[in-house]
Amino acid sequence: MQRKTISGTIQPPEEKKTKTTAPTTKGIRRVDASNERQLGSSERPTEISSNLSTSDAFLKTCFMPKLEENDITIKQTKRKSAKIERDFYKSLSQLAKHYDITTMPTQHFNYPYNISLALRDIEAQLKTKSENWQSIRLIEKASKTYFAIEERCNTGATLFYVPVVPLYQFLHNKVHRKAACLLLSVCAYLYRNADIPYYRQEDSYLYYNYEMLNDWLQQDEEIEDSHNRKKDLQRAEIIGDMMGQKIADCRNLIFFEQRLKRFRPKNRFDKECLQLAEKAFKLYCDYPNESIFRNAHYNNAVKSEDMDEDDYYNEETVIAMDKYISFFAESDGLIYDNLTSMVNNEFNEYAETQEPMIFKTFNGSDITDKNLDFENQLFKVLNELCRLLN
């Protein structure tokens, strides 16, 4: 789901009309005029001096000589610049090795142009080299200069809502039952291990929204299609409770590998379910205890000693991850329309979106082995699962 924006029409300013005025001329030196023309005279006409008074105060002013920078200041500045350059290229070398980048040679340029060129080059390369690169900073702290990089998963303002009513219907369909069992194992992994919220849990964001819809329907009996809306909401609750028990059952994880080995796809839908289940099972094996919220932070840069207080924002202005990632009933019907309308209206009031992110510093110490590979793969699984169930 894309967040909505409100745009207005800006009226162009009225063009100013140019006034035409007669030019005013001042300060022209005049010559005296004579009624009679002087023929053959070698004398020049008498000049009439300007009527503007001038001052010779400038000639009486005494100016102090220009203050030259002393040798000590020059040496201190040069030493500081040299120290910055040494730290900069040392940090740059560590960064380039970590991201496997060949840097542009800039040492032969004068300071600070060499640093400016190197920064521009490394930023351009990181954009194409790292999937999650967000920003790069050059930090000066404790007489040391080094790089700091923020990596972030870009969720694209998408609602990752996994519907369970279609899965319930597939499980009761002989044609799709075996494929549905694979998807059930996928959902069990997402719920039990990856910590994806479930809308029938009372502490979940969507539980609150479904309750709001229920109260709204109970209070206003004159709402159009009120009966059908109540019926859909009741179905969402009943099927949601039933599927919640199935998804939470650990046996769906125990039999995950066995279901994969025995499954024989018969059509395109089966093949796509198998491919998705294989990706989810690999995640389950590689990251058995990792949560989707492991790198979620309530600030626009990971908490670090290198960040200033201004780099943090209030969590009340942020769309938390558990608000746009969740299991829910279904993506069809009037209840779905009401639900998405409520969610989008609320999200339009926020300024930022909470996303998985990590922060790396290249100051000579060991670089953190944290990465966003798990999150990148998990979001792809969620996307594909939502597509298949919808």
N, C-alpha and C positions, 0 to 999 in steps of 0.2 A: 504494500500500500504506500502510495506516495503522499507525503504531507502536503496539505494544501497551502497555497499562498494567496494573499489578497493584494491585488494590484489596483492602482487608481490611475486616472487620467490627469496628466500634468498639463496645465494650460501654458502655452508658450508665452513669454513676456512680450508686451507690445513694443514694436520697434520705435525707437526714439527718432523724432524728426529733427533734422539738422537745420539750425538757424543760420541764415546768411546775414552776416554783418559786415560793415565796411571795415577794412583793416585800419588799425591805428599805428601811425609811425611816429617814433620819438627819437630824440637825440641826434638828429642829422645836423651836421655843422653847416652853417649858412655863410654865404659871402654877401658883402654889401653890394647893393645894386646902384647903378647910376643912370640918370635919365639920358645922359649923352654917352655915346659910344666913344671910348678912348682908342683912337687909331695910333698905331705905332708906338704905344707906350710899353716900356719894358717893366714897369712896376706891376707887382702882383696885387690883386685886390686884398684889402684888409680883412683878416679873419675875425670873425666874431666868436668868442669862446662860448662853450656850453653853459647853459643856465643852471646846470647841476653842480653843486659844490662837491669837491673831493677833499679827502683827508690824507695827510701824510703820516698818520699815526702808525701805519704799517712799518714805515722806515725807522720809527723810534722803538719798535718792539724787539725785545731780546729773546731769542729762542734757545732752549736748552739743547745740547747735542744729543743725538740718537743714542739710546741706551743699548749697548751691545750685550748679547747673552754671554755669560762667562763660561770659561772652559769646563768648570765643574758640572754645570747644568747640562752642557752638551754631552759630556761623557756619561752622565746618569741616564739621559734620554736614550743614548745609543745602546747602553748596557741593557736597559729595559726592553727596547725593541728587539735586540738580539735574543734576549731570554724568551720573549713572546714567540719569535720565529722558531727557536729550537723546540719549545713545547708544542707549538702548532704542528710542525712537521713530524714530530715524534708521535703525537696523537693521530695525525693523518695516516701515518704508516700502519698503526695498529688497526685503525678503522678499515683501511683498504684490504688488509690481510683478512679481517673478519668477514667482509662481504665479497672477497675475491674480486677486487677492483684494481685496475691499472690506472694510477693517477696521472694527471697531466703535469709535466715538468714545469715548475714555476719559480724555482729557487733563484734563477738568474734575473728575475724582475726585482725592482726595488721595493722595499717595504713602504706602505702596506699593500701595494698593488699585487704583490705575489700572493698574499693571503686572500685577497678578494677574488682573484682568478681561480685559485685552488678551491675555494668555497663554491663558486659557481659551477665548476667542473664536477665536483663530488656530488653536489645536489642533483645535477642533471643525470648522473649515472645511477644514483640511488633510486630515482623515480622509475627507471626501467629494470633495475636489478632486484629490488625488494618489493614484494607484493604488498606489504603492509607499511612501507615507509610513510611517515606522516610529516615529520619536521626534523630539522637539524639545527643545533645551537652551538655556538662557540662560547664556552663559559670561562670566566676568569675568577678564580677563587683561591685564596691562600697563596698568592704569588705564583699561581700555576694556571696555564691555559690549556684547555682540552675540549674535545668534541662531546656532545651529548645528543643522542638520537631517540626519538619517540616512534614506535611502531604501533599501528592500530588496525583493527579489523573494520573495514568499511561495510556496514550493513545496508547501506542504501535506503534508509528510512523504510524498511520492509517489515511487515507484520508476519512473523514466523508462527502462525497459528495452525497447529496440526489437528484436523478434524477426526473425531472418533466415531461418529454416526456412520459414515461410509465404511469404516473398517468393520463395524458391527454388522452391517449389511453384507459385506463380502464374506464374513465368517459363516453366515447363514445361507450362502449361495454355493451349491455343489461345484459349479464351474470354477469359482475363484477361491474356494476354501483353503487349498494348500498354499496358494500365493499369499492369502490373508494371514496364514499362520506365520509365514516369514516376516510379514510386516508387523505382526504382533510382537515377535521377538525383537524387531528393530525398536518398536515403541517401548518395550520393557527396558531395553538398554538406555534409551533416552530418558526415561522416567527414573529408573533406579540408580543409574550410574552417572549420567550427564546432568541430573537434577533439573530437567525440564519441568516447570510447574504444571499442575493439573487443575482444571477449572472447577472441580468439585471439592477441592481443598478449601477450607474456610479462610485460610490465610493468603489465598492467591488473589491476584489482581482481578482476574476475570470472574471469580466467584462473586466478588463485590458488585461487578457490573451486571451480572445476571440477576442478582438480588434486587438491584435498582430497577431493572426492567420489570421484574415481578411486582414490586411495590407500585410502580407506575401503572401497570395494567389493573391491579386490584383497586386502586384509588379512582381511576377514571373508566367507568363502564361504557362511556359513549365513544371510546376510541374506535375508529374504523377497523373492522376485522378483529375486534378484540377477542372473540371466541377462538379464531384460528391462531392468533398469537399466543394465547394461553395454552392451547393444545401443543404448539411447537415448543414452548418453554417447558411444559411438563415432560415432553418426550426427551428434551435435552437433559433434564435432570435424571430421569429413569435410566436411559441408555448410558448417560455419563457415569452413574454409580455402578452399573453393571460392568462397563468397560474399564472403569478404574480398578476394580478388583482383579480383572484379567491382566491388565498392564502391570500391576504391582506384583503379580505372582512370579516368584523367582524361577519357577520351572520353565518359563519361557526363555530364560537365559541359559538354563541347563541344557535344554534341547535345541538351542540356537544352531550349533554346528551340525548336529544330526539332521535337522530340517534342511540345512543347506545341501548336505551331501545327497540326500534322498530326493530332492526336488528335481523334477524334469519339466522344463517349460514347454507349454503347448502352443502359446501364441505370443504376440508382441508384448502384451501386458505382463505375462508371466516372466518374460525375459528381462523386462525393466525392473520388476520386483526382485528378481534374483540378483541383478547387478547392484541394486541399491542395498540389498541385504548383505552382499559380500563386502561392500564398502563399510557398512555399519559394523559388521563382525570384525573387520580388520581394526577399526577404531576401538572396539571393545577389547581386543587382544593387546593392542599397542598402548592404550590409555584406559585401563580397567577402572581406575579410581579418580579420573579427572572430571571436574565439573565445568560446565559452560561458563560459570561465574568465577573461575579461578583467577582470571586477570581483569575482572571488572573493578573499576575504580570510580569514585565520585569526584573526580577532578579531571581537568583537561590535560594533565600530564601525570604520569605515575608518581606516587609519593616518593620523593627523593630529597636528600640533603642539598642537592644542587638547585632545587626549585625554590622560587620565592613564594611568599604568601599570596601574592596577586595571581599566581598560576592556578589557584584552586577556586572552585565555585560551589555554591550551596547546592546540596542534593535536591532541594525542593524545586530547583529550576531545571532538573534533568529528567529525561524519560528513562527510567530504570530498565535494565535488561529484562527483568521478570514481568514487565508490562507489555513488551512486544514479542516475547518468546513464551509459548504456552501451548498446551493441549486445549482444545475447545470442542463444541458440539459439532457444528457443520457450517459450511460456507454457502448456505442456500436458505431462502425463505425470509419472512418479514423480521423474525428475531435477529437473524444475521445482519440485515440491513440496519436495524435499530442499534445493534451492538457496535458495528463498525462506525456508525455515525457518532455514537457516544465517545468511542475511543479516539477517533480523529479530532473531534472537537476539543477533547482534553489535551491531546498531544500538540495541538496548534498553540496552546498557551505556554509551552516550554521552549526554552532557548537552545538546549543541547540534548544530545542522545548519548546515553552511557553505552560504551562499546569496549570490548576486550582490548587492552593495550599493555605494552611493556616499555621500559625505559632503560637505555644502555649508555654507559659512560666509558670513554676511552682515555683514561688518565694514567695508564701504565699498570693498573691493577688487573687482576683476572676478570675477563668479561663474563657477565652472567650467561648461563646456557639456556636461559628462558627464550621461548619462541612462541609464535602463534599458529604453528602447523596444525595443532589439534583443533583450534577454533575454526581455522579455514576449512578443514575437512568436514567438521560437524555442521557448519552452516550450509555446505553443499548438500549434505545428507538431509537436513531439514527442508531445504528447498525442493529437492527431488521427492521427498515423502509427501509434502503438501501437494505437489503437482499430481502425483499418482492417486492420492485419496480424493482429490477434487475433480 
